[in-house]
Every structure is written in C-alpha cells, then in structure tokens.
Amino acid sequence: EDVNMTHGKHMIAFGGEYVLNQLNIWNGYQAYGQFNFCGQFSQTGPSGTSVGGTGSDANLDFLTGAMSGFSQSGFQENALRAPIPSLYFQDTYHATSRLVLSAGLRWEPEFWPVDYFGRGSVFDHAAFLANQHSQVYLNAPAGIFFYGDKGVPKAFTGNSPWQFSPRLGLTVDPTGNGKTVFRTGFAMVYDQPNFFTRQRVQ
C-alpha cells in the first residue's frame, strides 16, 4: 500500500509491502553421475593402430571403461520460505520555485529463507578438530551439524532485521525558466538475493 499527500510546500509519501516468498526445488543435476572420457588412456599414433603415439581416442577410452573423471551429487531438494517486508517514508519539500529538497528512509530487513522441512547443515572447523558430533544425526562426520543441534537455527545463518536505507535529493533550477536543472542525490540501499542463489548455503 502507498499513500501520497500534499501539505503546503510538502509532498509526503509513505507505505510498505509484505511479500511471502517461496522456492521449491527438486533438481536431479548430476544425481545419476557424470562420466568423462577424454582419451588420455588410449594414446594412438597417426594411423590409429600404434599405442604410445601422440593422438587420443575418447571413444576407445569409453569402450574400455577407462574414465578420466566421475562426479555425482545428491538431489537438490529445497522448500524455502521467507517473508520480505518493507516500509518507507519520503518528504519532497518545494523550498522555492528554483529549489526542491527530498529526503526519505526505507526499512528493508533481510530474513534468511528457511527450508520447510529443516534440511541443510553447517560445518564447524573447531568442532571438527575437537571430534564433536551432531546429536540429530549421530553417524554424521565430526563438525557437521543440523537443524535441531544446539545453536543451529533453521535458516543456518543470522538475519539482518535492522537494515535502513536513507535517501537524500536536491534539485536546483538556477535560472527559473526550467531550461536548465541540476539534480544530485544519495542513497544507501540493500539488495535481496534471489532464493535460488541462497539455496546453495542450505
């Protein structure tokens, strides 16, 4: 919602929004394995018959099962949820016919998304060195902790609720005829990373 009103030389605007955002992912990227054959194990000569030459044949590596690399990952599964609230106030002041000043303030906090099912983990190097283990998944390697372990929030990181963006502006018409206008301004703003980027920290 946005409200605009004028009062004398002031034009006042204020409002805000509240967004409930979510991201649902079930991605099988590399979940079934990625096999690489580059021919490094099948060096052949110019005729393709002698071994130990300068050529290479990736198909021959494939047929003999000589992989140059293999990678695999688990399914990427996320059901992220987070609110995105914001509030703002701005005053545009027409000091004279040649000078206009504007100032405003926006509250735009950063609430990190949480997985609906609490999936994710954190790694603590000091806990790894101390051979400390999770109480949620007892068989997990040392130093890896999950939501439910002491000190691990569901978002796996802290929020930044007190983000304020001040804004200042100045407009000057030196001659008063509207043909030449100088404008300057300043603002400190925050960005909201999209959920697909942030899901990689879960």
N, C-alpha and C positions, 0 to 999 in steps of 0.2 A: 504494500500500500504506500502511496505517495501523497503528500499534502503540500499544496502551494498556496501562499497567501501574500498579499501586499499590505504594508503598513507605513504610510508616509513615504520616505525615501528607501525603505527596506523591502526587499523581496525575499521572503523566507520560504525555505523548502525543508521538509523533514519526512522521514518514512523508514521503511525497512522491509525485509523479506525473510521468510523462513522456508528452507528447502530441505526435504528429506531425500537424501541421495542414496542410491544403492548400485552395486555392481555384482553380477552373478556370472561366474566363470566355471566352465568345465572344459579344460583345454588339454588335448592329448599330445601336445607338442613334445616330440622325442620320447613319448612314453613307451613306444614299442621298439625303441632302439634305432640308432642311426649308424649304418655300416659304411665304412670308407675303404675304397680300394684305389690306390694311386699308381700301381705298377712298380713300386720300389723293390718288390721281391722277385720280379720277373724281368730282369735286365736281359735284353736281346740285342744282337748285332743288326746291321743293316738288312740282312736277308731275312731276319726274323727267326733264324734257326740256331744261331750260336748263343750260348749262355756266357754272360760276363761282358757283353758289349755295352754300347752307350745308349741304346734305346730302352723303352719300357712299355709294358702292356698291362693296362689296368684290368682288361678282360681276363687275361691269364691269371692275374692275382685273384680275381673273383672266382674263377673256375677251380683254383687250387685251395680256396678258402684262406688266403693269406691277407688278412685285414691290415690296413695301415692305421686304422683308428676305429674306435667304437665309443659311442656316448649314449646315455639313457637317463631319463628323469621320470619322476612320478607324475601323475596327472596334476595339473594346476587346478585346484578347486578353491574357490572363494565365494563367499556370500557376504560382501561388505556392506555395512550400513553406517551412516553418519549424518548428523544434522549440519546444515550450513546456514546459520543465522547471520543477520547484519542489520545495523541501524545507522542512520546518518542524519546530520543537521547541517544546513548551509544558509548563510545570510549574504545576499548581494545588496550592497549599500551604494546608492547613487549620490555620492557626496556633492558633486556639481554636475553640470551638463558636460563637463570635459573629463571628469574623474569618477571611476567606478571601482569599488573595492569589494572583494568577495572572500569569505572565509568559511571553512566547514570542517567537520570532524566526522569520521566514519569508524564505527566499531565492527570489525570483521575478524572474529576469532577463528582459530584453527582447531577443530575437533577431529582427531585422527580416526579413520574408519575402523570399526571392529568387525571381525568375522562373526556371523550369526551363530556359528557352531563352535566358536572359540579355537579354530585351527590356527596353527602358527607356532613359532618357537623363537627363543633368544639364546645367544651364546655368551657366556661369561668366562673370559680367559682366566681370571683369578680363581674362579670356582673349578675350572678345568685343572689348573695346577694343584689345587687342593683336593682333587678327586671327589668333588661333591656331585651328587646325582639328583635327578628330579624325583619328587615324591608322587608325581602324577603318572609318569611312565618310568617304572623302576628299571627297566632294561635299557633306557636311553644312555648314550655315552656321557661321560662326565662333562660338566659345564654347559649342557643344553637343558633349558628349562621351558616349561609350557604354561599356558593359562591355567591357573589353579595352584601353581607353585608360589611360595611366599615372595612377594614383591614384584610379581609379573602381572601387569594389567592386561585386560582383554585386548587392548589396542597394541600392546607390546612396546609402546613408547608414550611419552608425555604429551598432553595437549598444550596449546598456547591460547588461553582464553582472553588475555588482555592485549590484543592487538588493536591499536588505534591509529588511524591514518589522518593526520592533519593536512589541510589544503588551504593555500592562500593564492589569491589572484589580484592583479592590478591592470586596469585598462585606462589609458590616457589618450585623449584627443587634443593634441597641442594647439590646433587652430580653431577648433569648434565647428568646422564645416563638414566634418565626417569624411573627408577625403584621405586623411592620414590618421591611423590609430596604432598605438603601441600597446602590446599586451605582454605580460610576463606572469609567471605563476610557479608555484612549488607544491609538490605533494609527496608524501611518503605512503606508498601503497604496498599491499601484500597480495601474493598470488595464491590461488588454490590449485595445487597439483591434481591432475585427474586421478580417479581411483585406479585406473589400470596401471599407472606408474607406481602408485603407493602399495598396490597388492604385492609387489615384489619384496617388501620388507616383512610380510606376514610369516 
